Amino acid sequence: MFEEFETKRILTDSAEINVRVGGRGKALLLLHGYPQTHACWHKIAPKLVDNFTVILPDLRGYGDSIGPPPDTDNQLYSKRSMANDLTFVLDALSIDKAIVVGHDRGGRVGYRFALDHADRVEKLVVLDIIPTSEMWERTNAQGFISGYHWQFLAQPGGLPEHMIGLDPERYLRHTLDSWTKVRGSFSSKAMDEYLRCFRQASVISSCCADYRSGATSDWYNDAEDKKAGKKIICPVMTLWGQRDGRSNLDNISIWNEWCASLPVGHAVDCGHFLPEENPDATLSALLPFFKER
């Protein structure tokens, strides 16, 4: 899927990040979400290599990246720790600043990167998310049903790891299909890659650690930044799936509370997985934003 890309292994302070790099030009960092890998960009990334240096990491503990054992304080898989990994990635590639595009969990890592390391982010695009603290505070009964995994994966004591581990393929396929507009939206090569990685107990454990952080440290960090009036200072775009549950929320208004300048964006005709369900519309929205001065 990424024949034109080189694979690198980059050590951070507490993880080993698997990264694909290809193309030439301005740096473009694409971040995947749960329960996927960098393979989620296979319909978009090859179309960008003529004009951008495209960087595709697996988040710590996901895909072929190696994360630390989860900690009881829920810090090692926080978005702050994942964002810090990106500083090591950019440093290893001798890149000062990048345009950052993040889907799902990658979007949460992306906006945390923009808040904690503002000098490293030229522009930010978040796909189908609102800030973590806003998600917890604004979700209604319908949202908790469709987004049940937020509560399930955050349960302590290894319960979700055990239950998913009994049949990881069924869980993964159900999760992916239930968030799409049309079932079967994923290519066989991408699905094989997701299954290869998600069958590993270490990946399941890391995913649960990620969501435990989402229910604790990530929420707290967001709340502290909002209380302090901290803003994302770079230009921001938000895109979301028209058929996703978040389509009922006023995404622009929500993100405006977190940004120093008014964000732009709109809904895309698809479910949750914009880069794979509707890559053409997603790319058509991204390119003009990338080129704006």
FENLIN-V335359 format. One record per backbone hydrogen bond with DSSP energy under -0.5 kcal/mol. CO is the residue of the C=O (numbers start at 0). NH is the residue of the N-H. Records with the same first field share a line. If there is no record, write none. Layout:
CO=NH ; NH
This chain:
1=4
5=20
7=18
9=16
14=11
15=65
16=9
17=57
18=7
19=55
20=5
21=53
25=52
26=98
27=29 ; 54
28=30 ; 100
29=56
30=102
32=35
36=39
37=40
38=41
40=43 ; 44
43=46
44=47 ; 48
47=50 ; 51
48=23
50=25
51=23 ; 53
52=27
53=21
54=29 ; 56
55=19
56=31 ; 58
58=61
61=64
64=66
65=15
70=73
74=77
77=81
78=82
79=83
80=84
81=85
82=85 ; 86
83=86 ; 87
84=88
85=89
86=90
87=91
88=92
89=94
90=93
97=121 ; 122
98=28
99=124
100=30
101=126
102=105
103=106 ; 107
104=108
105=109
106=110
107=111
108=112
109=113
110=114
111=115
112=116
116=119
117=120
119=97 ; 121
121=234
122=99
123=236
124=101
125=127 ; 238
126=103
130=134
131=135
132=136
133=137
134=138
139=143
140=144
141=145
142=146
144=147
146=149
147=150 ; 151
148=152
149=153
151=154
155=158
157=161
158=162
159=163
160=164
161=165
162=165 ; 166
163=166
166=170
167=171
168=172
169=173
170=174
171=175
172=176
173=177
174=178
175=178
176=179
178=271
181=184
186=190
187=191
188=192
189=193
190=194
191=195
192=196
193=197
194=198
196=199
199=203
200=204
201=205
202=206
203=207
204=208
205=209
206=210
207=211
208=212
209=213
210=214
212=215 ; 217 ; 218
215=219
216=220
217=221
218=222
219=223
220=224
221=225
222=226
223=227
224=228 ; 229
225=228
230=232
231=259
234=123
235=263
236=125
237=265
238=127
239=267
240=243
243=246
244=247
245=248
248=250
249=253
250=254
251=255
252=256
253=256
254=257 ; 258
255=258
257=231
263=237
265=239
267=241 ; 269
269=242
271=273
272=275 ; 276
273=277
277=281
278=282
279=283
280=284
281=285
282=286
283=287
284=288
285=289
286=290
287=291
